[in-house]
């Protein structure tokens, strides 16, 4: 029985990162269907929620206003959520008829800001993005083309990173895997969640959010709940500077885990396969089991340690798990190590952050008010 428990924990630990990706990719190649893409130019509103972004907001607005899209069909709505630096001063100094400003003197949280500005946005298509996320010249047209298919309710892209010297680099192994998985999910139904830095949706499908909702996860769920497809277009991406320091990445992962767990709890009905079919399976695999990995990882180690007393085989496996932890810790303190070490470091940091996120969520601590980790 202990051996069966060990292999169950081990399987569930690697399932969301190895087994599930292989399953959904194979599924998409066997029975996946592409959605229609056609050049169209609907009315579009880009919405940017900001808080203390004086360092990047001018570049972001200039980037948005320079994109290849008809001027009479495009507006940029910026909502400043109680900024206390020079963000508001920078915003009011930019003069362009396409720029719409909503400046709130007090902090309300990102979702509260979205609820207030979406109703006044003129576009039939809403594009959500962040202040530090820059778009390539043709991004708007690539986003819009997906809405030529009436089934598509929301389109997301992915994030590419720009080094300090200005050179672009593709995302790491984990992010590339996430992109491939989301595209495969799109082909079999709908992908799980959106990239908060770049996604677009039909305005008619927007539902007011609760203050505690994590918008790039709950908005896609609301679209699916209205029978709209949520898809990833692999040619749509934004460019950001990578976050600096493990501490910032750790806090970000804790915050994401905390808020996503709450969203999963409140939207557990989407796990019903009788109603949501393939998406229910994808949501279970992509989010629920992944967020349980810290407990499966710990369970594997504890059971393996017990079995090691009477088996060299299990002693070797448990030692390998300890070695993974040690290598991951080395990678956290020194980024000069190779990609394998950095991958171990990222996975270890993610597992630990998810565990802390569980503690915060289970003790009733929520992260409603966001602060940019830059």
N, C-alpha and C positions, 0 to 999 in steps of 0.2 A: 504493500500500500504506500509506503514512504517513497519507493522508487517511482510509482505511478504519479504521485504528487509532485515529485521533482521534475519529471518530464512534462507534466502539465504546466507548471510554473515556467519552465524554460521555454516551452512552446509559446505561451502567452506573452512572454517577454519579447521574443523576436517576431511574433506574429504581425504587429502593426508596421514594422520596419522592413520585413523581408517577405513573409508569406503573403500578407494581404496585397502589397504592391504587385507581386507576381500574379496573383489570382485576378486582380482587377484589370491588369494590362492584358492578360490572356483573354479574359472575358470581352474586353473592348475590341480585340482583334477578331474574335470569332463572331460576335453579334452586334458590335457597336455600329452606330449610324451617325454620319455627319449632319450637322444642321446647315441650313441655307445661309450663304453669305453673298451679299450683293451690295454694290455701291449705292448708298442712300445718304441723304443729308437732312435728318430731322432736326427740330429745334433742340438745342442742348444747353443745359445749365451745369457748369462745373461748380461744385460746392467744396469750400476749403474751410475747415474749422481750425482756428489757431489760438495758441496761448503763448505769449512771450517768445515770438519767433522773429525778433528784429534782425537776427543774423542771416536769415534766408528768405524772408517774405518778399522782398523786392525782386530777387532772382526768380522766385516762384511765379509771381504775377507777370513779370516780363516774359517768362517762359510760356505761360498759359496764353497770353495775348498774342504770341508769335506763332501759335500752332496753325497748321493748314486746315482751316475750316471757314465757311462763309461768315463774314462778320455780322450780318444781319440775323444769323441763326444761332448765335453763340453769346453767352454771358458768363461772367465769372463772379460768383457770389462768395464773398469772404465774410465769415462771422468770427469776430474777435471776442473770445470768452473771458472777459475780465483781465485782459493783459495789463501788466504793470510796467513793462519796459517801453521801448520806443516803437513797438509794433504798430500801434494806432497812428502815430505820427507818420511813419513810413507809408502806411496805407492811404491816408488822406492826402499825401503829396503826389500820389499817382492819379493822373487825369486820363480817363478813357471811358467813353459811353457804355462800353461793355462791362465795366467794373461796377458791381453792386456791393456796398458795404453795410454790414450790420454789426455795430459795436455795442457790446453789453458791458456795463460798468462792473458787474459782479460775476463771479464764476458760477456756472450752472452745470458744467459737465458737457461732454461732447454730444451725447445723445439728446440732451435737452436742447442744445443749439440746433441740431438737425431738425428736430420737431418744429422749431419756430421758423426756420428759413425755407424748408421744403415747400410749404404751402404757397409761398410768395415767389418761388422760382418759376420762370416762364417756360422752361424747356419741357418737352415731352420725354426727353431722356435726361436723367440726372447722372452726373459723373462725380464720384466721391474720391478725394485724394488728400494727401498730407502736404504740409508746407515745404518739406524738404525733398519731395518727390518730383523730379523733373521728367517731362514727357518728350520723347522724340517728336520730330516735326509732323509726322503723319498719324500720330496716335489717335486723334479724335475720329478720323475717317475709318481707321481699323476697328475701333470700338463700335462705331455706328453701323458698320456693315453687318454685324451679327444680328441686329434687330430687324433685318429684312425677313427673318424667319419669325412668324407670329408666335411660335411656341416659346421663343427665348424671352425670358423676363429679366435676366441679369447676366452680365458678362464681366468676368474678372481677368486681370492680367497677372503679372509677376514682377518681382523686383530684381534689377541688376544693380551691381554696386560699382562705384567709381573710386579709384584709389586717389591718394593725396596728390599724385603727380598728374592727375587728369585722365589716366588710362582707365578704360572700362574693363571690368572683370566679370565673368559670369558668376552666378551664385555657387556656393559650396555644394558638396555632394548631397547633403541633407535637403537643401532647398531645391536642387535639381530633381531629386527623387519626388519631392512634394509636387513639383510642377508636372512631372510625368504622370503621377497618380491622379491628380486633379483633372488632367486632360482625359485620361482613361475613364474616370468617373463621368465626365461630361458626355462621353460617347455611349455610355450604358444608361444614362438617365440625367443626373445632375451631380455636380461636384459639391463637396462638403466645404462650405465657407468660402470667403472671398479674401483677396489681399487688400487690406484696408487702405493701402497706398494708391490703389488703382482699380476701381470697379465702377460699372455703369448699370443703370436699371431703368425700366419704364416707370415714369412718375406715378402712373395710375395704380401701380402695385405697392407703392410705399405705404406702410402702416406705421402710425405713431409708435415710438419706442418708449419703454420704461427707462427711467434714469439709470437703472443698474444694468441695462442691456449692453452687450458688446456688439456694436453695430455691424461689423464685418462678418459676424456669424449669425446674428438674429435676423438681419435684413434678408440674407439669402433664404433662411428658413421660412420667413413670411412669404417670399416669392413662391417657394415650392408649395407652401400651404394653399396658395391660390392657383396651383397647377401650372405655374410658369417654370421653364427650364432654367437652371443655373449652370453656366458653362465657362470654361477657361479657354481663351483664345491664346495659343502659345506665341503668336506674333505680337501680342500686346504686352508691353512692359514699361516700367518707369525706371529712373536711375537715381540712386541715393548714395551718399557717402556711408560707408560701413560704420556701425556704432563702435565706439572705442571703449575697451575694457570689459572684462568678464562680469564685473559687478553690475554694470548697466544692463547687459544681456540677461543676467540672472533676475534682476528686478522686473524686466519686461516679461520674462517667461512666467514668473510668479503671478504677475498681474493678469496675464492671458489665461493661465490655468484657473485662477480664482473666478474670473468673470465667466469663462466658458463653462465651468462646472455648474454655476448657477443657471446659465442659459439652458444647459442640457437637462437639468432637473425640471425647469419650468416648461420645457418643450419636449418632454419624454414621449409624447404621442407620436413624434416623427420616427420612433423606433418600431412602430407597428408595420410589419411587412404587408399585412393585408390591405393597408391603406396607401402606403408609400413605396411598396415594392422594393426595387433594387436600391433606392436611396436609403431605406431603413438599414439594409445590410452595410452599405458604405458608411453611414453615420456611426453604426456600432463599431465597425472595424477601425475607421479613421480617427474617431474621437474618443468614444467610450473606452475601448480596450487600450488605446494609447495612453490615456490619462490614468489608467490603472497599472501601467508598467512599473512605477516605483514599488508597488506592493508585490507584484509578481517577481521583480528583481530581488527584493529582500527575501521573499519566500524561497526562491531558488537557492540563495546563499544559505539560509537557515537549515533547510532540509538537506542540502548538499553537505553542510558541515556535520550533521548528525550521521549521514551515510558514510562520510569520510573515515569515521572511526573503524569501520570494518571493511572498507573497500578502497584500494589504491586508485581505481578508476574515478570514483567520485571525489577523491582527494585531489586528483589532477584537475578535474573540472572546477572545483571550488577554488583551487589555487589560480586557475586561469581567470576566474571572475575577479579575484583579488588583484591580479596583475592588471586587468582592465581598469580597475579603480585607481591603482597607483599611476599607471600611464596617463589616465585622464587628468589626475591631479597635477602631474608634471606639465601637461599641456596648458593647464589654466595659468600657471605661474611663468611659463616661458613659451612665447608664440613662435620661437625660432625652430621648433621641432617640425617634422614633416607632416604631411596630410593625414596619415593614419593616426598619429598622436593627437592631432587637432580634432579629428573626428571622434576619437574616444573622449576627448575633453568636452566636446559639445554635447555628446549623448549623456555623459555623466552629469554635466551642468543641468541639462534638461530634466533628467530624472530627479535630481535634487530639488530643482525649482518647482516641479510638479508636486513633489511631496509637500513642500512648504505651502504651495497653493491650496492643496487639500486641507492642510491644517487651518489656514486662514478662512477658507470657505466653510468648513465644518464648525468653526467657532464663531461664525456670523460676521466676520470682517470682510467688507467689500471694498472694491477699488472703483468708485464711481467717477471721481474727479481725476482726469488724466494729466500727466505732465510729460512733455516730450523728453525722451532719453537721448539727449545730444550734448 
